[in-house]
Amino acid sequence: MKRLLLFILVASLLILSACSSKEISAGGRINHYDQNGGFYGITTTHGGKYEPVNLSPEFQKGSGLPVSFKARILDDQTNTHGWGTAVQILEIKVDYSVC
């Protein structure tokens, strides 16, 4: 009986941890915003707003750069600029097919 309860507990924890790591894939444009000391954000083609916590310097060049990206949503981290959802970039590339 103890083993069954332990198995159920471990399985539940694994399922919860898998559900909590939300990833998104989208296309959009990187823009620089001057508010609160300045930051870079990505506005997707569908209007989503994401604030990367780890945007590479090569993508921090002015505003309007079109990109495709994959990111992990950071639910446990509040963004300091109050602009969009904090994300950790997993993959990103310049993509001129993004409108």
Secondary structure, DSSP 8 states (H G I E B T S, - for coil): -HHHHHHHHHHHHHHHHHHH--EEEEEEEEEEE-GGG-EEEEEETTS-EEEESS--GGG-SSS-EEEEEEEEE-TT---SSSSSEEEEEEEEEE-TT--
